[in-house]
Amino acid sequence: MALSLDRLGLYDPKDPLKDRLTDLGPRHFWQYFPPVIQNNYGKWAYHEVLEPGILVHVSETGDKVYTVRCGAARFMTVQHVREICDIADKYCEGSVRFTTRNNIEFLVDSIEKLEALKKDLESRKFVSGSYKFPIGGTGAGVTNIVHTQGYVHCHTPATDASSMVKAVSDELFEYFQGMTLPAKVRVSMACCLNMCGAVHCSDIALLGYHRKPPIIDHEVIDKVCEIPLAIAACPLGAISPDKTPEGGKTVKIKQERCMFCGNCYTMCQALPLSDKEGDGVTILAGGKISNRISKPKFSKVVVPWLPNTFPRFPEVVENVKKILEAYAVDANKYERLGDWAERIGWEKFFEKTGLEFTEHLIDDYRLAYDTWRTSTQFKFTDAAWNVSKAAGGIE
Amino acid sequence: MPFEPKEPQKEIKYQETRIYTDAELNNYTEEELKNFKIKHEIPDLEELEKGPWPSFVADAKQEALRRRKLADDKMLIDRDVVEDMLGQLQVSFDEGETHWKHGGIVGVFGYGGGVIGRYSDLPEKYPSIAHFHTIRVNQPASKFYNSDFLRTVCDMWEYRGSGLMNLHGSTGDMVLLGTTTEQLEPIFFELTHVMGQDIGGSGSNLRTPSCCIGKARCEFACYDTQDLCYELTQYYQDELHRPAFPYKFKFKFDGCPNGCVASIARSDMSFIGTWRDDIRIDQDAVKAYIAGDVIPNGGAHRGRDWGKFDIQKEVIDLCPTKCMSMVDGELVIDNKECTRCMHCINVMPKALKPGKDTGISILFGAKAPILEGAQMATLVVPFMKAEPPYDNIKELIEKVWEFWMEEGKNRERLGEVMQRFGLPKFLEAIGLPPAPQMVKTPRENPYILWKEEDVPGGWTRDIKEYRARHKR
């Protein structure tokens, strides 16, 4: 059945239920498996990373499948997707898959096809010079940075996503194409606290953050919002009912209580909080989701705020590299970034990465006490001597 | 285990579905692209064309040029749509603020989710993105495609949309970015009738479930993640499309505790493959690893010289429960002490495999920070068999939903309701007994909320009787 060229296609606005199909769900997965996957479903015996970005999986049946993993920008045009299809048609009988971290994977069943495919992928570049399909993202390296929409398509971002990820990925490219780190490092990016990308358990998380309380659009708030919903939306109870001088319904905000989550804006468009100077980037580190060796853990805030320096975010890039490079030289084999920080102690983490420890890194929100140190087991670093001096304890 | 869909789906052939000819698909030359300037000044975006990582700007320009050269009757959305999107993005960089308006309720008839309304707040300057709605397309499990399907989506989206998309959104859907309100219904009709394909979830409903690659290409998968994901997606179509929940609800399916879809961090109900018998050991393969004949950890560390493989240091000492040892040259595992963290199996996949009596652990309540702060999922069901038709799982899901829909406030995720009521109340609601597996430690405060029925004689007492014993 051909795609329709009529303006409204098969849809008849006068009779929207005519011939309507609903609740079909997704296409069934089985039909898109290449034959080698269908034939060996559930029979895989082991795998190996042959080189960065190249995997081989070996089945109990003796079959092998080679995977070439390529980075991708996540944001794609149909033009680019058609090029992916061309490659899939040429080497993989039309088959291709995408990973949870937005990599593209091409699967082939022989070394010969693999070599030809690799060469082809490496040769494809955009006219401005960047790779279309860089190979890498496996094993003890940095794989694709998952991210959210940012200014490309979101109404609440505190920063842009695609540009920051492009900037950071360019700088971490050798780690994408290499496997030289102690363990995998997952970098993730979300452009506001909503965290559509759920970056809160990443080795390194980049997070867009607002720093100014909402502006109240008194003129329209009563017309465009359910005021009680906006009030209820604040997790800190900072919003309360108020009247305008003209007697209209509005709200007032206890600004010192605001922690800039933006939940009120989500519920009420008359409370915007974006601002060029206020908005910026927070960096968190040391999270993981795998149960391997240590338990899954949240990332911790290690840089409270950096400016949104479009388009290349030099401050963000510099701080990410500081964390990654200190980890790369200091951690043990198999040790994830957060496990390394816990083994050496977070005080040493700040010393080794050279990141500044400020009051903003001490939790003052709910359950903050759980993160304060209630022990004399600590390590001395310059930061400790500074406190000792300030307290008059040493000269 | 051969698998066939319950309802065979008709195959899509691009040669039958296509809109554009090959000439139209290749309507510009490399030279034209090199010299191409979009209609707006975008100096910052052009900066993002440099560097090795794939440039979304360079990609967008390709599409902008293609649309310039397409015939008027070969697209239903303004030809400038990509150029205007780039132009507005540059303004956002200049001003440090987004220019997408808040809100806008749009959708397809009868559905409450799957379409997200989006409007520019600079429509006079960028008229072709005045309406720029998102459509979430429910991806096939673990995101395998063939080119016939993808090309069909591309032609449809070039014709009725902006030609811009995400492969994929964070929740898993294929995301189509940018179309007008008028085209929403026609797109839905094309998707369902031509492609046999539904849209995904958004809003306060079941979000598109997603899974890891599972048995398709992984030796660790302890259950059929794709089949369970597909089955629950189909079974709960109503919940996916017609919001009846307090807020979003996510299912994610990880085949093993390595957690490649991060279910433990971001799903209200997290399904993680596990086993309850013994890790399978091939002692000859263990010896081969020790001898250096097999590269450890599947070669994931081969970029750096970490020295000769040392099973004591790299496996036995790193075991979180210290349940492994070498005895007379053989690897011994005290399986009853094992917490199935996967490390030893990951390091020596040729020698060690998960047990054969497999199933799932189920955890509840993970979410990102909004609203009450980030939460990790809490282990509630230590082990459950996961086999078709999965009635045991569906029964549990429905008990959880009943509790959450009864007690949850507007925009309150399951994890927050669990916090507000406490884990004991949640267990009671879904009818499960408490177990030490559910906590890291028993409670540290003794503020136990005893109920009246816990205490002999109840809570009602007579003050006179008390005073008879104690003078005022």
Interface residues (C-beta under 8 A of the other chain):
Chain A: M1 A2 L3 S4 L5 D6 R7 L8 G9 L10 Y11 P13 P16 L17 D19 R20 L21 T22 D23 L24 G25 P26 R27 H28 F29 W30 Q31 Y32 F33 I37 Y41 G42 W44 A45 Y46 H47 E48 V49 L50 E51 P52 H57 V65 T67 G71 A72 A73 R74 F75 M76 T77 V78 Q79 H80 V81 R82 I84 C85 D86 A88 D89 G94 S95 V96 R97 F98 T99 T100 N102 I104 L107 F126 V127 S128 G129 S130 Y131 K132 F133 P134 T138 G139 A140 G141 V146 T148 Q149 G150 Y151 V152 H153 C154 H155 T156 P157 D160 S162 S163 K166 A167 S169 D170 F173 F176 G178 M179 T180 L181 K184 A190 L193 N194 M195 C196 G197 A198 V199 H200 C201 L229 A232 A233 P235 C261 G262 N263 Y265 T266 M267 Q269 P272 S274 D275 K276 E277 D279 G287 I289 S290 N291 R292 I293 S294 P296 K297 F298 N308 F310 P311 R312 K333 Y334 Y365 R366
Chain B: M1 P2 F3 E4 P5 Q9 E11 E16 T17 R18 I19 L25 E30 L33 K34 D44 L45 E47 L48 E49 K50 G51 P52 W53 P54 S55 F56 A58 D59 A60 Q62 E63 R66 L76 V82 M85 L89 S92 F93 E95 G96 E97 T98 H99 W100 K101 H102 G103 F109 G110 Y111 R118 F132 T134 N138 Q139 P140 A141 S142 K143 F144 Y145 N146 S147 D148 F149 L150 R151 T152 V153 C154 D155 M156 W157 E158 Y159 R160 G163 L164 M165 N166 L167 H168 G169 S170 T171 G172 L177 G178 E182 E185 P186 I187 F188 F189 E190 T192 H193 V194 M195 G196 Q197 D198 T208 S210 C212 I213 K215 A216 R217 C218 E219 A221 D224 Q226 Y230 T233 Q234 Q237 D238 H241 P257 N258 G259 C260 V261 A262 I264 A265 R266 I272 I295 N297 G298 G299 A300 H301 R302 G303 R304 W306 E314 L318 P320 R340 C341 M342 H343 N346 V347 P349 K350 K367 A368 P369 I370 L371 E372 G373 A374 M376 N410 R411
